[in-house]
Amino acid sequence: MSTKKEIDPNNIRVSPRHLGQQRHPGFCLCCYCVSIGMGFRYPFDFGMPGLMHNMDRFEKNLVQAYYDSNGELPGWLSELGCTEPVAFPAKMTQEFPKLGLTLVGMPDAIFRKDDGSLCVVDYKTAKPKGADDPFMPIYETQLWGYAQLAQHYQLGDVSSASLVYFGNALKEFENKPLDLLTKKGMQVPFEVKMHPVDVDLDELARLLKKFRDYADMESLPDGVEGCKNCRLVERFVEILHSDDARRKMINDLWNRDRASMNMVLKSRAAEQRASLVEASRNWELDLEDAASNDFDSEPGPLDF
């Protein structure tokens, strides 16, 4: 007899980050429902660059190594009242049977405070924008989810949470880049800043319920007017439908003479090239807009 746990086909796994997307200022319900249906796995999404993964791992190792060597946490964590790291499972889950949901989270760090309570921390390799950051509601929800999971695993009472930003200070060296030169390459300075977050588990519960409601919608709702992602989804569907139509057209042409078939195919190819040219112009404009931003302050794909 197999002891393997059966998977409930109606149970959806959701991360705190995905829940937090509901609170983004540019939230589009249509795009969100599409994302739920795709399991938040998007076509042609290549994920976070290896450098960002390495930085994330290094930040965690740095704090742990400092504690192991000095018996205390780095000074910039002391302002949060943190005294020691708390061990926890790398991946934590909590099932919500009434909702048919499983909350899944991987906190960066959990620390014990002076009063014995816990502080949940999420590291960000970026420059803080404070409350003006449009992604701040998502980051806050991440920490709410981690706090919920920490208490579910009975690690302790979570009394606070904070984002810990590791932002590079390269702008200070724009006129003196050689100051960063080393014998084997260069050394990039980073500054660490805190952004405390109030924990709101009641709001997290509301987001979980709304997520289930959205997942159960039988048809896609209307998108937000001017939503770029909605247009990309429409374009994606258009391409798929165009491919189906082209296949049907080719099958129909087999019953015609070769000259007519070649003429229609060439015309179709010309239309397709023109369509790609127009689309590429839009991509180029998007790239130009993105290039004008400070990339260090932009979240990676895994931050969304």
DACOR-V233456 format. One record per backbone hydrogen bond with DSSP energy under -0.5 kcal/mol. CO is the residue of the C=O (numbers start at 1). NH is the residue of the N-H. Records with the same first field share a line. If there is no record, write none. Layout:
BEGIN
CO->NH, NH
END
This chain:
BEGIN
6->8
7->9
8->11
12->102
14->104
15->19
16->20
17->21
18->21
19->22
20->23
21->24
24->27
28->32
29->33
30->34
31->35
32->36
33->37
34->38
35->40
36->39
38->41
40->42
42->45
44->46
49->52, 53
50->54
51->55
52->56
53->57
54->58
55->59
56->60
57->61
58->62
59->63
60->64
61->65
62->66
63->67
64->68
65->69
66->70
67->71
74->77, 78
75->78, 79
77->80, 82
78->81
81->114
84->112
92->105
94->103
96->99, 100, 101
100->12
101->96
102->14
103->94
104->16
105->92
109->121
110->86
111->119
112->83, 84
113->116
117->113
118->159, 160
119->111
120->162
121->108, 109
122->164
124->126, 166
129->132
130->133
133->136
134->25
135->138, 139
136->140
137->141
138->142
139->143
140->144
141->145
142->146
143->147
144->148
145->149
146->150
147->151
148->152
149->153
150->155
151->154
157->118, 159
160->120
161->197
162->122
163->165, 195
164->124
165->167, 193
167->191
169->172
170->173
171->174
173->176
176->179
177->180
178->181
180->187
185->182
186->188
187->189
189->169
191->167
193->165
195->163
197->161
200->204
201->205
202->206
203->207
204->208
205->209
206->210
207->211
208->212
209->213
210->214
211->215
212->216
214->217
224->227
227->231
228->232
229->233
230->234
231->235
232->236
233->237
234->238
235->239
236->240
237->241
238->242
239->243
240->244
241->245
242->246
243->247
244->248
245->249
246->250
247->251
248->252
249->253
250->254
251->254
252->255
253->256
257->261
258->262
259->263
260->264
261->265
262->266
263->267
264->268
265->269
266->270
267->271
268->272
269->273
270->274
271->275
272->276
273->277
274->278
275->279
276->280
277->281
278->282
279->283
280->284
281->285
282->286
283->287
284->288
285->289
286->290
287->291
288->292
289->292
290->293
293->295
294->297
295->298
300->303
301->304
END
